[in-house]
Amino acid sequence: MSIKLVLTLLAFSGLAGIVLGYVLRLLIALGQRGSLELEVKQKLLEAREKAAQIEKEAEQRADRIEAERLSPLEEREERLEEREDRLAKREEFLDERERTLVDETERVKVRENEAANLKRDAENVLKERRAELVRIGHFSEKEARERLIKEVEAVEEEATLTRIQKLEAHGRERLEEKARGILMSVIHRLGNAVNAEVMTLSLSIPSEEIKGKVIGKEGRNIKAFERATGVDVIIDDAPDKITLSSFDPLRRHIAKLALERLIADGRIQPAKIEEVVEKAKQEVDETVKQKGEQAAYEIGIVGLDPRLTTLLGRLHFRTSFGQNVLQHSIEMAHIAGMLAEELGADVQIAKAGALLHDIGKAVDHEVQGTHVEIGRRLLEKFSVDKRVIQAMQSHHEEYPYETPESIIVQVADAISAGRPGARRDTVERYLERLGDLERLAMSFEGVEKVYAIQAGREIRIFVNPGKVSDLAMHKMAREIAKRVQEELKYPGEIKVNIIRENRVVEFAR
């Protein structure tokens, strides 16, 4: 009985539990449904707010994009307005300029008409003056024209002369200042003190015994020496000296060298003479070669034919007015290079032309012609640059100046030869040059006295003021300078100074 009751109670309890569980579940489900609706409502509200925010931002962005899109258009409109304003102003300016040009054209036309009228009036006056001169003086038209020109010259002579003198003085001052600056710069940069060099032709004899050995029995030693060297030996002029005479400076040097060695050795006989002379020739040939190469190396001239370099070295044994020709050529090359650098010419061409300008003197005693012509032929033979030949051929004005380098070489030659102490001259030649200068100046009409002063570097000419006018004096100076250049030979330059003086003397008694 109790078991059934327990089971019944358990069954009711289980059923009540089930009912209670269902009710609880239903209550829970209803609660969850309410919260889900609230959550959905909340999310819906948030979505609406976010959509409103997005819509607002979209509207702002659209406004900004529209503003950015319209901004260039506004700027372009502003620029167009500014350009239109400028065009309007330019049109106004051009209109004003056109009006000004029209007015100026009118004024020019008026002036042209006035000038044409004045020209016609002047021509009419000139025709009337000519007709009057022909009528009064019975002159032809040509004679009247000449007389009119003379009258104008006579009236305007003083003004013309003054203007010519001012122009000459101004131009001469500018040119002399420029030339003096260039030459001083060149000479200071050179700084080369080269003394004039003279090849000695005399040898001292230490004793009469040596003198007898040199002569030899019946003069056979001296004859063998002359035959081997080609040099004349003179003994009787001075008791303690032997003089060597030859037109060839190279032979003289070989003979001098050989004779010095024979005297030092003491064994003087024909066989020994030939041996010593042959050795002296070889030594001189080597010296010639070295001197030529040293000169070309010092100047910086490359590519010369070895035979031409040897000829250049022979100039070491040649002198001109006491000046060593090779040293003169080297000095000239330095001067020409500096002048070419100052004047913008070709430095290498100027140097080469100066170094080779006297190359003809190396063989001028063997070949006919002037040393300039001989030098030209030598340079052409050895295929030297034509520009170098043009530069060297005009240094004595035998050929025209074809290039700036030819003028530079001539100027460098004058500087090197004409500077104080560079050359020595004999008294006879010096006096002859002064006499030639004075005679040439005296040959002009109106010259009263002529004095060559300053060692022939200036000539003072006194003219008759009644025969030579101030205007004619300038023409005379140019003609005298031209004739001096053409007819005389001289180192450096000569200043022509003409003096015209009027003196009026009266006595009060």
C-alpha positions in Angstrom: 0.0 0.0 0.0 2.7 2.4 0.9 4.6 1.5 -2.2 1.7 2.4 -4.5 1.3 5.6 -2.6 4.9 6.4 -3.0 4.8 5.6 -6.7 1.7 7.7 -7.0 3.3 10.6 -5.3 6.4 10.2 -7.4 4.2 10.2 -10.5 2.4 13.3 -9.4 5.7 14.9 -8.5 7.2 14.1 -11.9 4.1 15.4 -13.7 4.2 18.6 -11.5 7.8 18.9 -12.3 7.1 18.6 -16.0 4.4 21.2 -15.8 6.5 23.4 -13.7 9.4 23.0 -16.1 7.2 23.8 -19.1 5.8 26.9 -17.4 9.3 28.0 -16.5 10.5 27.4 -20.0 7.5 29.4 -21.3 8.3 32.2 -19.0 11.9 32.2 -20.0 11.0 32.2 -23.7 8.7 35.1 -23.2 11.4 37.0 -21.3 14.0 36.3 -24.1 11.5 37.4 -26.7 11.0 40.8 -25.0 14.7 41.4 -24.7 15.3 40.4 -28.4 12.7 42.9 -29.5 14.4 45.6 -27.4 17.7 44.7 -28.9 16.3 44.8 -32.4 14.7 48.2 -31.7 18.0 49.5 -30.3 19.9 48.3 -33.4 17.3 49.8 -35.6 17.6 53.1 -33.8 21.4 53.0 -34.1 21.1 52.1 -37.8 18.9 55.1 -38.4 21.3 57.4 -36.5 24.2 56.0 -38.5 22.3 56.4 -41.7 21.6 60.0 -40.8 25.2 60.6 -40.0 26.4 59.0 -43.3 23.8 61.1 -45.2 25.1 64.2 -43.5 28.7 63.4 -44.3 27.8 62.5 -47.8 26.0 65.9 -48.2 29.1 67.7 -46.8 31.5 65.7 -49.1 29.2 66.5 -52.0 29.3 70.2 -51.1 33.1 70.1 -50.8 33.5 68.3 -54.1 31.2 70.8 -55.8 33.2 73.7 -54.3 36.5 72.1 -55.5 35.1 71.6 -58.9 33.8 75.1 -59.2 37.0 76.8 -57.8 39.1 76.4 -61.0 36.3 77.8 -63.1 36.1 80.8 -60.8 39.9 81.3 -61.0 39.8 80.9 -64.8 37.0 83.5 -65.0 39.1 85.9 -62.9 42.1 85.3 -65.1 40.0 85.9 -68.2 38.7 89.1 -66.8 42.3 90.2 -66.0 43.5 89.3 -69.5 40.6 91.2 -71.0 41.6 94.2 -68.9 45.2 94.0 -70.1 44.2 93.6 -73.7 42.0 96.6 -73.4 44.9 98.6 -71.9 47.3 97.4 -74.6 44.8 98.3 -77.3 44.7 101.8 -75.8 48.5 102.0 -75.6 48.8 100.8 -79.3 46.2 103.3 -80.4 48.2 106.0 -78.5 51.5 104.8 -80.1 49.9 104.8 -83.5 48.8 108.3 -83.1 52.3 109.3 -81.9 53.9 107.5 -84.9 51.6 109.3 -87.3 52.5 112.6 -85.7 56.2 111.8 -85.9 55.9 110.7 -89.5 54.3 114.0 -90.3 57.1 115.9 -88.5 59.7 113.8 -90.4 58.1 114.6 -93.7 58.1 118.3 -92.9 61.8 118.1 -92.0 62.6 116.2 -95.2 60.8 118.9 -97.2 62.8 121.6 -95.3 66.1 119.7 -95.9 65.3 119.3 -99.6 64.5 123.0 -99.8 67.7 123.9 -98.0 69.7 121.5 -100.3 68.1 123.1 -103.4 68.9 126.6 -102.0 72.5 125.6 -101.3 72.9 124.1 -104.8 71.4 127.3 -106.3 73.8 129.4 -104.2 76.8 127.3 -105.3 75.7 127.5 -108.9 75.3 131.3 -108.6 78.8 131.5 -107.0 80.3 129.5 -109.7 78.6 131.5 -112.4 79.7 134.7 -110.7 83.3 133.5 -110.5 83.2 132.5 -114.2 81.6 135.8 -115.2 84.0 138.0 -113.1 87.2 136.2 -113.6 86.6 134.7 -117.0 87.4 131.3 -115.4 86.2 127.9 -116.7 84.1 125.9 -114.4 87.0 123.6 -113.5 89.2 126.6 -112.6 86.5 128.2 -110.6 86.0 125.0 -108.7 89.7 124.8 -107.9 89.8 128.4 -106.8 86.7 127.9 -104.6 88.4 124.9 -103.0 91.6 126.8 -102.4 89.6 129.6 -100.7 87.9 127.1 -98.4 91.2 125.5 -97.6 92.8 128.9 -96.9 89.9 129.9 -94.5 89.7 126.5 -92.8 93.4 125.6 -92.8 94.0 126.5 -89.2 90.9 124.6 -88.0 91.8 121.6 -90.1 95.4 121.6 -88.9 94.3 121.9 -85.3 91.9 119.0 -85.7 94.5 116.9 -87.5 97.0 117.6 -84.8 94.6 116.7 -82.0 93.6 113.5 -83.7 97.2 112.5 -84.4 98.2 113.3 -80.8 95.3 111.4 -79.3 95.7 108.4 -81.6 99.5 108.3 -81.1 99.2 108.6 -77.4 96.7 105.7 -77.2 98.7 103.5 -79.6 102.0 104.3 -78.0 100.6 103.6 -74.5 99.2 100.3 -75.6 102.3 99.3 -77.5 104.6 100.4 -74.7 102.6 98.3 -72.2 102.9 95.2 -74.3 106.6 95.7 -75.1 107.5 96.4 -71.5 105.6 93.3 -70.3 107.4 91.2 -72.9 110.9 92.6 -72.1 110.3 92.2 -68.3 109.1 88.6 -68.8 112.1 87.8 -70.9 114.7 89.1 -68.5 117.5 87.7 -70.6 120.9 89.5 -70.4 122.7 88.3 -73.5 126.0 89.9 -74.2 127.3 90.4 -77.7 129.5 87.6 -78.7 132.5 87.8 -81.2 134.3 84.8 -82.5 138.0 85.3 -81.9 140.2 84.8 -84.9 143.5 85.2 -83.2 145.5 82.7 -81.1 148.4 83.6 -78.8 151.8 81.8 -79.4 153.6 80.9 -76.1 157.1 81.0 -77.7 159.0 81.4 -80.9 159.9 77.7 -80.8 156.2 76.8 -81.1 155.8 79.4 -83.8 158.5 77.7 -85.8 156.9 74.3 -85.3 153.6 75.7 -86.6 155.3 77.0 -89.7 157.4 73.9 -90.2 160.4 73.3 -92.5 159.9 75.5 -95.5 156.4 76.1 -94.4 155.1 72.6 -94.9 153.2 72.4 -91.6 151.3 75.6 -92.2 150.6 74.6 -95.8 149.2 71.2 -94.6 147.1 73.0 -92.0 145.6 75.4 -94.5 145.0 72.5 -96.9 143.2 70.5 -94.2 141.1 73.3 -92.8 140.6 75.6 -95.8 141.6 78.6 -93.6 144.3 81.2 -94.3 146.9 81.4 -91.5 148.6 84.8 -91.1 151.6 84.9 -88.8 153.6 88.0 -89.6 151.1 90.7 -88.4 151.9 90.3 -84.7 155.0 88.6 -83.2 153.1 86.6 -80.6 149.8 85.9 -82.4 148.5 83.8 -85.3 145.5 85.1 -87.2 143.0 82.7 -88.9 141.1 84.2 -91.9 138.1 82.6 -93.7 134.7 83.6 -94.9 133.3 80.4 -93.3 132.8 80.8 -89.5 132.5 77.0 -89.1 135.9 76.5 -90.8 137.4 79.2 -88.6 136.2 77.5 -85.4 137.5 74.1 -86.6 140.9 75.6 -87.4 141.0 77.5 -84.1 140.2 74.3 -82.1 142.7 72.2 -84.1 145.5 74.7 -83.7 144.9 75.0 -80.0 145.3 71.3 -79.6 148.3 71.1 -81.8 150.0 73.8 -79.8 149.1 72.1 -76.5 150.4 68.7 -77.9 153.6 70.1 -79.3 153.9 67.4 -82.0 153.2 69.4 -85.2 153.6 67.5 -88.5 151.4 67.0 -91.6 150.1 63.6 -90.5 149.3 64.8 -87.0 147.7 67.9 -88.4 145.3 65.9 -90.5 144.4 63.7 -87.6 143.7 66.6 -85.2 141.7 68.5 -87.8 139.5 65.5 -88.5 138.8 65.1 -84.8 138.1 68.8 -84.5 135.6 68.5 -87.4 133.8 65.6 -85.7 133.7 67.5 -82.4 132.3 70.6 -84.1 129.7 68.6 -86.0 128.6 67.1 -82.7 128.5 70.6 -81.1 126.5 71.9 -84.0 123.9 69.1 -83.6 123.7 69.6 -79.9 123.3 73.4 -80.2 120.5 73.0 -82.7 118.6 70.5 -80.6 119.1 72.5 -77.4 117.7 75.6 -79.2 114.6 73.8 -80.5 114.0 72.1 -77.1 114.3 75.4 -75.2 111.7 77.1 -77.5 109.5 74.0 -77.5 109.5 73.4 -81.2 109.1 69.7 -82.1 109.0 67.8 -85.3 111.9 69.6 -87.1 113.9 67.7 -89.6 117.3 66.7 -88.1 119.1 68.3 -91.0 117.3 71.5 -90.3 118.2 71.3 -86.7 121.9 70.8 -87.7 121.7 73.9 -89.9 120.2 75.8 -86.9 123.1 74.7 -84.7 125.6 76.2 -87.3 124.3 79.6 -86.4 126.1 79.3 -83.1 129.3 80.0 -84.9 127.8 83.0 -86.9 127.7 86.6 -85.6 125.9 89.7 -86.9 127.2 93.1 -85.6 128.9 91.2 -82.8 125.7 89.4 -81.8 125.6 85.6 -81.8 122.9 84.7 -84.4 121.7 81.5 -82.7 121.3 83.3 -79.3 119.6 86.2 -81.1 117.2 83.7 -82.7 116.4 82.0 -79.4 115.8 85.4 -77.7 113.6 86.4 -80.7 111.5 83.3 -80.3 110.9 84.0 -76.6 109.9 87.6 -77.4 107.7 86.5 -80.3 105.9 83.9 -78.2 105.1 86.5 -75.5 103.9 89.1 -78.1 101.7 86.4 -79.8 100.3 85.5 -76.4 99.5 89.2 -75.6 97.9 89.8 -79.1 96.0 86.5 -79.4 98.1 85.1 -82.3 99.4 81.6 -82.8 102.2 81.3 -80.2 103.8 78.2 -81.8 103.9 79.6 -85.3 105.4 82.9 -84.0 108.1 81.0 -82.1 109.0 78.8 -84.9 109.1 81.7 -87.4 111.4 83.7 -85.1 113.7 80.7 -84.3 114.1 79.9 -88.1 114.1 83.5 -89.4 117.9 83.6 -90.0 118.3 79.9 -91.0 119.6 81.1 -94.4 122.7 82.6 -92.8 123.9 79.1 -92.0 124.7 78.5 -95.8 124.5 82.0 -97.3 128.2 81.8 -98.0 127.6 78.6 -100.0 124.4 79.5 -101.8 123.6 82.6 -103.8 120.8 84.9 -102.7 119.7 86.8 -99.6 119.5 84.9 -96.4 115.7 85.4 -96.4 115.3 83.8 -99.8 117.8 81.0 -98.9 115.9 80.4 -95.7 112.5 80.2 -97.5 113.9 77.6 -99.9 115.4 75.5 -97.1 112.1 75.5 -95.1 110.2 74.5 -98.2 112.7 71.8 -98.9 112.2 70.3 -95.4 108.4 70.6 -95.6 108.0 73.1 -92.8 104.5 74.5 -92.2 103.6 77.2 -94.7 102.5 79.5 -91.9 106.0 79.4 -90.4 107.5 80.3 -93.8 105.0 83.2 -94.0 106.0 84.3 -90.5 109.8 84.3 -91.1 109.9 85.7 -94.7 108.8 89.3 -93.9 111.3 90.2 -91.1 113.3 92.4 -93.5 110.2 93.5 -95.4 111.3 91.6 -98.6 107.8 90.0 -98.6 104.5 91.5 -97.6 103.0 90.8 -94.2 100.5 88.0 -94.8 99.7 87.0 -91.2 99.8 88.6 -87.8 102.7 86.2 -86.9 104.9 87.8 -89.6 104.5 91.2 -88.1 105.2 89.8 -84.6 108.5 88.2 -85.9 109.6 91.5 -87.5 108.8 93.3 -84.2 110.7 90.7 -82.1 113.7 91.0 -84.5 113.7 94.8 -84.0 113.5 94.4 -80.2 116.2 91.8 -80.0 118.6 93.7 -82.3 117.8 97.2 -81.3 118.0 97.0 -77.5 121.0 98.7 -75.9 124.1 96.5 -75.8 122.7 93.8 -78.1 124.9 94.6 -81.1 128.2 96.4 -81.8 128.9 98.4 -84.9 132.1 99.7 -86.5 132.8 103.5 -86.4 132.9 103.6 -90.2 129.5 101.9 -90.5 128.1 104.1 -87.7 129.3 107.4 -89.4 128.1 106.1 -92.8 124.6 105.5 -91.5 124.4 109.0 -89.9 125.6 110.5 -93.1 123.0 108.6 -95.2 120.3 109.8 -92.8 121.3 113.5 -93.1 121.7 113.3 -96.9 118.3 111.7 -97.4 116.6 114.4 -95.3 118.4 117.2 -97.1 117.1 116.0 -100.4 113.6 117.4 -99.6 112.7 120.8 -100.7 112.4 123.4 -98.0 114.9 121.7 -95.6 117.6 124.0 -94.2 119.5 122.0 -91.6 119.5 118.3 -90.6 121.1 116.8 -87.5 121.2 113.0 -86.8 121.3 112.6 -83.0 121.1 109.9 -80.3 123.3 107.5 -82.2 121.2 107.8 -85.3 117.9 106.9 -83.6 116.5 110.5 -84.1 116.8 112.9 -86.9 116.0 116.6 -86.4 115.1 118.6 -89.5 114.8 122.4 -89.6 112.6 123.7 -92.5 112.1 127.1 -94.0 108.7 128.4 -92.7 108.2 130.3 -95.9 108.4 127.2 -98.1 106.9 124.6 -95.8 103.5 125.1 -94.1 102.3 123.4 -90.9 100.0 121.2 -93.0 102.8 120.3 -95.4 105.1 119.5 -92.5 103.1 116.5 -91.5 103.2 115.2 -95.1 107.0 115.7 -95.2 107.5 113.8 -92.0 105.6 110.8 -93.3 107.5 110.9 -96.7 110.9 111.0 -95.0 110.0 108.2 -92.6 108.8 106.1 -95.6 112.0 106.7 -97.6 114.2 105.9 -94.6 112.4 102.5 -94.2 112.7 101.8 -98.0 116.3 103.0 -98.6 118.3 102.6 -95.4 119.2 99.7 -93.1 119.3 100.3 -89.4 118.6 98.5 -86.1 115.5 99.5 -84.1 113.6 102.6 -85.2 114.4 106.2 -86.1 112.3 109.2 -84.9 111.8 111.9 -87.6 111.4 115.3 -85.8 110.6 118.3 -88.1 110.9 121.8 -86.6 109.3 124.9 -88.2 109.9 128.2 -86.5 108.9 131.8 -87.5 110.9 134.7 -86.0 110.1 138.4 -86.3 112.8 140.9 -85.3 112.3 144.6 -85.1 114.4 147.4 -83.6 113.1 150.5 -81.8 115.4 153.5 -82.3 
